[in-house]
């Protein structure tokens, strides 16, 4: 099982000085284990750096009166350009799938593909001081996210597969589930009806998944449709935290497909998985 980081962004600094240079994270193709360890660190670093860029940009543009779509677009492109340039430098032989970029189908034949969402939760990003938005960076090999990071920049933390930390605590009483603040969907009604669970409305898919990783929620079930970049990095981090991740019918999540649409997602504590999957079975069969 990959390891999990639950670190604030100061952990990316060497001796309290400047951020670690990207070259310190470069992998060696001759040493697979060391290469993957470097990929964990690189994902964490890139998500954190893009997140800090977005924090600074939002503060600057908001002070200048920029808001709405203009603020969303500026954040999307700034983070996308930063991540693409960094990956071209650090992993020039790897493919990249980004929400904000053109889909190069050559990734389907690539051994390694980075799947990134430069700004997950643009609505929340454009509504300062909301903090439920994220940056996603993940590496996929053979359909599985083997390294990943989710930065929650406005909260000052990055969770990743870089340093081990399991999901804390025990399930809440009542159980708590996170759902979209704008379109919670039929899964929310089922969980309320069958589990008596309390719904926590939230923005970004990354923020919702990380709420389960952090122990602030027990379940994240989504049935409204997403894309691979919405869940790839969050699933990598959730897997490393020892959580259950799957489609709502219990089938595994597979990434770097030709069609990048993923209709549904379940992330929850492992002890709740069978119960939640049984409840959601009717939705999965619909």
C-alpha positions in Angstrom: 0.0 0.0 0.0 1.4 3.5 -0.9 2.2 5.8 2.0 0.1 8.9 2.8 1.2 12.4 3.6 -0.8 14.7 5.8 1.5 17.7 5.9 1.3 21.5 5.7 3.2 23.1 2.9 6.1 24.1 5.1 7.1 20.5 5.1 8.2 21.0 1.5 11.0 23.4 2.6 14.5 22.2 3.2 15.8 23.5 6.6 13.2 26.1 6.7 14.6 27.8 3.6 13.4 27.9 0.0 11.2 25.2 -1.4 13.0 22.1 -2.5 14.0 22.3 -6.2 12.1 20.0 -8.6 15.3 18.4 -9.7 15.6 16.9 -6.2 12.5 14.8 -7.0 13.7 13.5 -10.4 13.5 9.7 -10.7 16.0 7.3 -12.1 14.6 4.8 -14.7 17.2 2.3 -13.5 15.7 2.0 -10.0 11.9 1.3 -10.1 11.4 1.5 -6.4 13.3 4.7 -6.0 11.6 6.1 -9.1 8.1 5.5 -7.6 9.3 7.0 -4.3 10.4 10.1 -6.3 7.0 10.2 -8.1 5.2 10.3 -4.7 7.4 13.2 -3.7 7.0 15.0 -7.0 3.2 14.7 -6.9 3.2 16.2 -3.4 5.5 19.0 -4.4 3.7 20.0 -7.7 0.3 20.0 -6.1 1.6 22.2 -3.2 3.4 24.6 -5.5 0.4 25.0 -7.8 -1.8 25.5 -4.8 0.3 28.3 -3.4 0.3 29.9 -6.8 -3.5 29.8 -6.7 -3.7 31.2 -3.2 -1.5 34.2 -4.2 -3.3 34.7 -7.5 -6.8 34.7 -5.9 -5.7 37.2 -3.3 -4.2 39.5 -5.9 -7.1 39.3 -8.4 -9.8 39.6 -5.7 -8.1 42.8 -4.4 -8.3 44.1 -7.9 -12.0 43.4 -8.2 -11.7 40.4 -10.5 -14.5 37.8 -9.8 -16.7 35.2 -11.3 -15.8 33.5 -14.6 -12.7 35.8 -15.1 -11.3 34.7 -11.7 -12.1 31.0 -12.4 -10.4 31.1 -15.9 -7.3 32.8 -14.5 -6.9 30.2 -11.8 -7.5 27.3 -14.2 -4.9 28.4 -16.7 -2.3 29.6 -14.3 -2.2 26.2 -12.4 -2.5 24.2 -15.7 0.5 26.1 -17.2 2.6 25.6 -14.1 1.9 21.9 -13.8 2.4 21.2 -17.5 5.7 23.1 -17.6 6.9 21.2 -14.5 6.0 17.8 -15.8 7.6 18.6 -19.2 10.8 19.3 -17.3 10.7 16.6 -14.7 9.0 13.7 -16.6 9.5 14.5 -20.3 8.8 10.9 -21.3 5.5 10.6 -19.5 2.0 11.4 -20.9 -0.2 13.9 -19.3 -4.0 14.2 -19.2 -5.2 17.6 -17.8 -8.7 18.9 -17.5 -7.6 22.2 -19.1 -5.4 20.7 -21.9 -6.0 19.0 -25.2 -6.4 15.2 -24.8 -3.5 13.6 -26.6 -4.6 10.0 -27.2 -1.0 8.9 -27.3 -1.4 8.6 -23.5 -3.4 5.4 -24.2 -0.1 3.7 -25.3 2.0 5.3 -22.7 3.4 3.3 -19.8 3.0 6.2 -17.4 0.4 9.0 -17.5 -0.1 11.9 -15.2 -3.7 12.9 -14.6 -4.1 16.4 -13.2 -6.9 18.7 -12.3 -5.2 22.1 -12.0 -8.1 23.6 -10.1 -10.9 21.4 -8.8 -13.7 23.4 -7.5 -13.5 26.6 -9.6 -16.9 27.8 -8.2 -15.5 27.7 -4.7 -12.2 29.2 -5.8 -14.1 32.2 -7.2 -16.0 32.8 -3.9 -13.3 33.9 -1.4 -12.9 33.0 1.4 -14.2 29.5 0.7 -11.6 26.8 1.2 -13.2 23.7 -0.4 -11.2 23.7 -3.6 -8.2 21.7 -4.5 -5.3 20.8 -6.9 -5.0 17.2 -8.1 -1.8 15.5 -9.3 -1.7 11.7 -9.9 0.5 9.2 -11.8 -1.3 6.3 -13.4 0.4 3.0 -14.4 -1.7 0.1 -15.8 -4.9 1.9 -15.1 -4.2 2.4 -11.4 -3.1 5.7 -9.6 0.2 4.7 -8.0 1.1 8.1 -6.7 -1.0 11.1 -6.0 -1.5 14.4 -4.1 -4.4 16.6 -3.3 -3.5 20.1 -2.2 -6.1 22.0 -0.2 -4.4 25.4 -0.6 -6.8 27.6 1.2 -6.5 25.2 4.2 -2.7 25.2 4.0 -2.4 21.4 3.6 -1.5 18.8 1.1 -2.4 15.2 1.5 -0.5 12.7 -0.7 1.0 9.2 -1.1 4.4 10.6 0.0 4.5 10.0 3.8 2.4 7.4 5.6 -0.7 8.4 7.6 -3.9 6.3 7.9 -7.4 7.8 8.1 -7.9 8.6 11.8 -10.6 7.9 14.3 -13.9 5.9 14.2 -17.1 6.4 12.3 -19.2 9.3 13.4 -22.5 8.9 15.3 -24.5 9.7 13.4 -22.6 8.8 10.3 -21.5 11.8 8.2 -21.3 11.9 4.4 -20.1 14.7 2.1 -22.1 15.6 -1.0 -22.1 18.3 -3.6 -23.3 21.6 -2.3 -25.1 22.3 -5.5 -26.2 18.8 -6.8 -26.1 16.1 -4.0 -28.0 13.6 -6.2 -30.0 10.5 -5.3 -27.2 8.8 -3.3 -27.6 11.6 -0.7 -31.3 10.7 -0.2 -30.6 7.0 0.1 -27.9 7.5 2.7 -30.1 9.8 4.8 -33.0 7.4 4.6 -31.2 4.2 5.2 -28.4 5.3 7.5 -29.8 8.3 9.2 -26.6 10.0 8.1 -25.9 13.7 8.3 -25.0 15.4 5.1 -22.1 17.9 4.9 -22.4 20.0 1.7 -19.0 20.8 0.1 -17.5 21.9 -3.2 -14.5 20.2 -4.9 -14.4 16.4 -5.2 -10.9 16.5 -3.9 -12.0 18.4 -0.8 -14.9 15.9 -0.2 -12.6 12.9 -0.6 -10.0 14.5 1.7 -12.7 15.1 4.3 -13.1 11.3 4.6 -9.3 10.9 4.7 -9.0 13.4 7.4 -11.8 11.8 9.5 -14.2 14.7 9.2 -16.6 12.5 7.2 -17.2 8.8 6.8 -18.6 8.5 3.3 -18.4 10.2 -0.1 -20.8 8.8 -2.7 -21.2 10.6 -6.0 -23.6 9.6 -8.7 -23.9 12.7 -10.8 -21.0 12.0 -13.2 -17.4 13.1 -13.1 -14.2 12.8 -15.2 -11.0 11.0 -14.4 -9.2 14.1 -13.3 -11.9 14.7 -10.7 -11.2 11.5 -8.7 -7.8 10.1 -9.8 -5.5 11.9 -7.3 -8.1 11.8 -4.5 -8.5 8.0 -5.0 -4.8 7.5 -4.9 -4.6 9.3 -1.5 -7.7 7.5 -0.2 -6.3 4.2 -1.1 -3.1 5.0 0.7 -5.1 6.0 3.8 -6.7 2.5 3.9 -10.1 3.6 2.7 -12.5 1.8 0.4 -12.7 3.2 -3.1 -14.8 1.9 -6.0 -17.6 2.5 -8.4 -21.0 2.4 -6.6 -21.6 -1.1 -7.9 -18.4 -2.2 -6.2 -16.3 -2.6 -9.3 -12.8 -1.1 -9.4 -11.9 2.3 -10.6 -9.7 2.2 -13.7 -8.0 5.3 -15.1 -6.4 6.5 -18.4 -9.3 5.2 -20.5 -10.2 6.4 -24.0 -13.4 7.8 -22.6 -12.5 9.7 -19.5 -16.0 10.0 -18.1 -16.6 8.2 -14.8 -20.3 8.1 -13.9 -20.0 7.4 -10.1 -17.6 7.0 -7.2 -17.6 5.7 -3.6 -15.0 6.5 -1.0 -15.7 5.4 2.5 -14.4 3.8 5.6 -13.7 0.1 4.9 -16.0 -1.1 7.7 -18.9 0.7 6.1 -18.3 -0.4 2.5 -20.6 -3.5 2.3 -23.4 -1.7 4.0 -23.1 1.4 1.7 -22.7 -0.7 -1.4 -25.9 -2.6 -0.6 -27.8 0.6 -0.1 -26.5 2.0 -3.4 -27.1 -1.2 -5.4 -30.4 0.0 -6.8 -28.7 3.1 -8.2 -25.9 1.0 -9.7 -28.5 -1.2 -11.5 -30.5 1.7 -12.8 
